[in-house]
Amino acid sequence: MDTKLLEKGETNWNKLPEQYVIFFTEKDIFKKDLPIYHIESVILEMDKDNRFNDGRHIIYVNCEYLKKHPEPVNELDKLIHDMQCEDVNKIYSKEIKDRMAYLKNPESEGFSKMSEWSESYYNEGLYDGEKKGLEQGTQKEKEATILELSKDNIPVELIAKYARTTVEEVKKIIANNK
């Protein structure tokens, strides 16, 4: 992540800015019922709490927390609430509320942009799914042909030639289906 932040040959790591990577998780992946988990680099071979202080910080925000603690009592709770809230009118943060209104109001430019993006994303997924399905179908048909030809004692070299594959792949398919 930081390879482009220093000039080539630069060895003064102090010039790197602090970096934060924040994950909002749907479930409490650490199962400690905390709203937030801070991850820092430590040197394991040294004293117990010896932080590396490399300027990198990883934060996991547990969005499941509010299910057990439904009333937001601080700014973090409100942020967790806002990140999951579907009703724009119930969002606490003005910035998030404004952005959500921009994206969800059918008369806004944001709504049309979001619709275009969603349609593009859907179509790309549809295309990728169809492509993958065709590839899988073609592979299954190739395997079925290879197996049928092998039952007729056709030499593997000839099967490979007509199946447009390698002798090794033909042998592997035959071996996996015995």
ChimeraX attribute file (.defattr): number of C-alpha atoms within 10 A of each C-alpha:
attribute: neighborCount
match mode: 1-to-1
recipient: residues
	/A:1	5
	/A:2	9
	/A:3	8
	/A:4	7
	/A:5	12
	/A:6	14
	/A:7	8
	/A:8	8
	/A:9	6
	/A:10	9
	/A:11	9
	/A:12	8
	/A:13	11
	/A:14	9
	/A:15	10
	/A:16	14
	/A:17	13
	/A:18	11
	/A:19	13
	/A:20	11
	/A:21	10
	/A:22	13
	/A:23	14
	/A:24	15
	/A:25	13
	/A:26	12
	/A:27	13
	/A:28	19
	/A:29	13
	/A:30	11
	/A:31	8
	/A:32	11
	/A:33	15
	/A:34	15
	/A:35	17
	/A:36	21
	/A:37	17
	/A:38	10
	/A:39	12
	/A:40	14
	/A:41	14
	/A:42	15
	/A:43	12
	/A:44	11
	/A:45	7
	/A:46	9
	/A:47	9
	/A:48	9
	/A:49	9
	/A:50	12
	/A:51	13
	/A:52	12
	/A:53	12
	/A:54	15
	/A:55	14
	/A:56	16
	/A:57	15
	/A:58	15
	/A:59	15
	/A:60	19
	/A:61	24
	/A:62	24
	/A:63	22
	/A:64	21
	/A:65	20
	/A:66	18
	/A:67	9
	/A:68	8
	/A:69	12
	/A:70	11
	/A:71	11
	/A:72	14
	/A:73	9
	/A:74	8
	/A:75	11
	/A:76	13
	/A:77	21
	/A:78	16
	/A:79	18
	/A:80	20
	/A:81	23
	/A:82	19
	/A:83	14
	/A:84	13
	/A:85	15
	/A:86	12
	/A:87	12
	/A:88	16
	/A:89	10
	/A:90	11
	/A:91	20
	/A:92	16
	/A:93	15
	/A:94	9
	/A:95	10
	/A:96	15
	/A:97	18
	/A:98	13
	/A:99	13
	/A:100	20
	/A:101	17
	/A:102	17
	/A:103	18
	/A:104	19
	/A:105	13
	/A:106	12
	/A:107	10
	/A:108	12
	/A:109	13
	/A:110	17
	/A:111	17
	/A:112	16
	/A:113	12
	/A:114	14
	/A:115	15
	/A:116	12
	/A:117	12
	/A:118	12
	/A:119	12
	/A:120	12
	/A:121	12
	/A:122	12
	/A:123	12
	/A:124	12
	/A:125	12
	/A:126	12
	/A:127	12
	/A:128	12
	/A:129	12
	/A:130	12
	/A:131	12
	/A:132	12
	/A:133	12
	/A:134	12
	/A:135	12
	/A:136	12
	/A:137	12
	/A:138	12
	/A:139	12
	/A:140	12
	/A:141	13
	/A:142	18
	/A:143	18
	/A:144	14
	/A:145	15
	/A:146	22
	/A:147	20
	/A:148	14
	/A:149	16
	/A:150	16
	/A:151	10
	/A:152	8
	/A:153	10
	/A:154	12
	/A:155	11
	/A:156	19
	/A:157	15
	/A:158	12
	/A:159	22
	/A:160	17
	/A:161	12
	/A:162	12
	/A:163	17
	/A:164	11
	/A:165	13
	/A:166	14
	/A:167	17
	/A:168	12
	/A:169	14
	/A:170	23
	/A:171	17
	/A:172	11
	/A:173	16
	/A:174	18
	/A:175	10
	/A:176	8
	/A:177	8
	/A:178	6
